[in-house]
Amino acid sequence: MTTLHAGCLLRPMTEADLPDVVAIEDATQPTPWSAQVFRDCFGSHYDCRVVERDNAIIGFVVLSSVLDEAHLLNIAVAPAMQRRGIAWAVLKEIIPEYQARALRYLYLEVRESNVGAQALYAHLGFQNVGQRKHYYRTRDGRENAVLMMLDLSTVLERLISRERF
Ligand SMILES: CC(C)(COP(=O)(O)OP(=O)(O)OC[C@H]1O[C@@H](n2cnc3c(N)ncnc32)[C@H](O)[C@@H]1OP(=O)(O)O)[C@@H](O)C(=O)NCCC(=O)NCCS
């Protein structure tokens, strides 16, 4: 368990957290993961954590890793708690951990329309490295994914310099 800021804790996700996690997922994603998809990520190559504040789950993150590559599979913050630096604080905590584990690359896919998340990742140093055509379902069709990559071997001064809440 890690203390982020302002009473927020980052800790491993458990089965008991799933109703709250799915509620945030349903409130934030156009094609949300089910509880079973989260449950399937409780295996050894995955890293599932929640952000807790005042005994309430206010966000979560799911990553996987194989060899020297990690993948950010899902991250969300409850709508009422967005734009307070929570996702930033979570990734600021996890990135140095992954650097210390000798992981080299952190990849993610993000919807082309999700400019807010892309801004977050760009500020953290992720680069745009490709596109996956028709990768995501939408309510009435398909949408491209932007593929982004963070080279974990680079020094991320900006992670250290920025504290907010
Ligand atoms: C993307 C998401 C996780 C960001 O969480 P957050 O805690 O609100 O993000 P932060 O407050 O840490 O944002 C840090 C910086 O990222 C950028 N950013 C984050 N959300 C943004 C938005 N909606 N629009 C523009 N920039 C945004 C800003 O630069 C922000 O700094 P600022 O507030 O000082 O301008 C959150 O909006 C969310 O849950 N979205 C729905 C789920 C989702 O899209 N997940 C990503 C899937 S790839």
The ligand as an SDF file (V2000), in Angstrom:
LIG
                    3D

 48 50  0  0  0  0  0  0  0  0999 V2000
   -8.0320    9.9060  -18.2370 C   0  0  0  0  0  0  0  0  0  0  0  0
   -8.2780    9.9710  -16.7110 C   0  0  0  0  0  0  0  0  0  0  0  0
   -7.8630    8.6440  -16.0990 C   0  0  0  0  0  0  0  0  0  0  0  0
   -7.4250   11.1110  -16.1380 C   0  0  0  0  0  0  0  0  0  0  0  0
   -7.5610   11.0850  -14.7170 O   0  0  0  0  0  0  0  0  0  0  0  0
   -7.4560   12.4150  -13.8340 P   0  0  0  0  0  0  0  0  0  0  0  0
   -7.1770   12.0110  -12.4520 O   0  0  0  0  0  0  0  0  0  0  0  0
   -8.6560   13.2520  -14.0730 O   0  0  0  0  0  0  0  0  0  0  0  0
   -6.1910   13.1220  -14.5120 O   0  0  0  0  0  0  0  0  0  0  0  0
   -5.2340   14.1830  -13.7860 P   0  0  0  0  0  0  0  0  0  0  0  0
   -6.0510   15.1200  -12.9790 O   0  0  0  0  0  0  0  0  0  0  0  0
   -4.1480   13.4350  -13.1080 O   0  0  0  0  0  0  0  0  0  0  0  0
   -4.6750   14.9570  -15.0580 O   0  0  0  0  0  0  0  0  0  0  0  0
   -3.3200   15.3230  -15.1680 C   0  0  0  0  0  0  0  0  0  0  0  0
   -3.1490   16.1190  -16.4570 C   0  0  0  0  0  0  0  0  0  0  0  0
   -3.5620   15.3410  -17.5830 O   0  0  0  0  0  0  0  0  0  0  0  0
   -4.2760   16.1700  -18.5260 C   0  0  0  0  0  0  0  0  0  0  0  0
   -5.6930   15.8050  -18.5440 N   0  0  0  0  0  0  0  0  0  0  0  0
   -6.3190   14.8940  -17.7740 C   0  0  0  0  0  0  0  0  0  0  0  0
   -7.6280   14.8200  -18.1110 N   0  0  0  0  0  0  0  0  0  0  0  0
   -7.8200   15.7250  -19.1010 C   0  0  0  0  0  0  0  0  0  0  0  0
   -8.9610   16.1220  -19.8590 C   0  0  0  0  0  0  0  0  0  0  0  0
  -10.1730   15.5640  -19.6770 N   0  0  0  0  0  0  0  0  0  0  0  0
   -8.8100   17.0640  -20.8040 N   0  0  0  0  0  0  0  0  0  0  0  0
   -7.6090   17.6260  -21.0360 C   0  0  0  0  0  0  0  0  0  0  0  0
   -6.4700   17.3000  -20.3380 N   0  0  0  0  0  0  0  0  0  0  0  0
   -6.5910   16.3570  -19.3910 C   0  0  0  0  0  0  0  0  0  0  0  0
   -4.1210   17.5910  -18.0070 C   0  0  0  0  0  0  0  0  0  0  0  0
   -2.8960   18.0990  -18.5020 O   0  0  0  0  0  0  0  0  0  0  0  0
   -4.0370   17.3540  -16.5180 C   0  0  0  0  0  0  0  0  0  0  0  0
   -3.3890   18.4030  -15.8390 O   0  0  0  0  0  0  0  0  0  0  0  0
   -4.2270   19.7430  -15.4780 P   0  0  0  0  0  0  0  0  0  0  0  0
   -5.5130   19.3060  -14.8120 O   0  0  0  0  0  0  0  0  0  0  0  0
   -3.2980   20.4850  -14.5620 O   0  0  0  0  0  0  0  0  0  0  0  0
   -4.4920   20.4600  -16.7740 O   0  0  0  0  0  0  0  0  0  0  0  0
   -9.7620   10.3030  -16.3930 C   0  0  0  0  0  0  0  0  0  0  0  0
  -10.1720   11.4130  -17.1710 O   0  0  0  0  0  0  0  0  0  0  0  0
  -10.7060    9.1580  -16.6710 C   0  0  0  0  0  0  0  0  0  0  0  0
  -10.9670    8.3390  -15.8140 O   0  0  0  0  0  0  0  0  0  0  0  0
  -11.2370    9.1080  -17.9110 N   0  0  0  0  0  0  0  0  0  0  0  0
  -12.1620    8.0410  -18.2980 C   0  0  0  0  0  0  0  0  0  0  0  0
  -11.4360    6.7390  -18.4910 C   0  0  0  0  0  0  0  0  0  0  0  0
  -10.3260    6.8780  -19.5320 C   0  0  0  0  0  0  0  0  0  0  0  0
  -10.4680    7.5540  -20.5340 O   0  0  0  0  0  0  0  0  0  0  0  0
   -9.2090    6.1890  -19.2590 N   0  0  0  0  0  0  0  0  0  0  0  0
   -8.0710    6.1710  -20.1500 C   0  0  0  0  0  0  0  0  0  0  0  0
   -8.1990    5.0370  -21.1080 C   0  0  0  0  0  0  0  0  0  0  0  0
   -6.7550    4.9230  -22.1680 S   0  0  0  0  0  0  0  0  0  0  0  0
  1  2  1  0
  2  3  1  0
  2  4  1  0
  2 36  1  0
  4  5  1  0
  5  6  1  0
  6  7  2  0
  6  8  1  0
  6  9  1  0
  9 10  1  0
 10 11  2  0
 10 12  1  0
 10 13  1  0
 13 14  1  0
 14 15  1  0
 15 16  1  0
 15 30  1  0
 16 17  1  0
 17 18  1  0
 17 28  1  0
 18 19  1  0
 18 27  1  0
 19 20  2  0
 20 21  1  0
 21 22  1  0
 21 27  2  0
 22 23  1  0
 22 24  2  0
 24 25  1  0
 25 26  2  0
 26 27  1  0
 28 29  1  0
 28 30  1  0
 30 31  1  0
 31 32  1  0
 32 33  2  0
 32 34  1  0
 32 35  1  0
 36 37  1  0
 36 38  1  0
 38 39  2  0
 38 40  1  0
 40 41  1  0
 41 42  1  0
 42 43  1  0
 43 44  2  0
 43 45  1  0
 45 46  1  0
 46 47  1  0
 47 48  1  0
M  END
$$$$
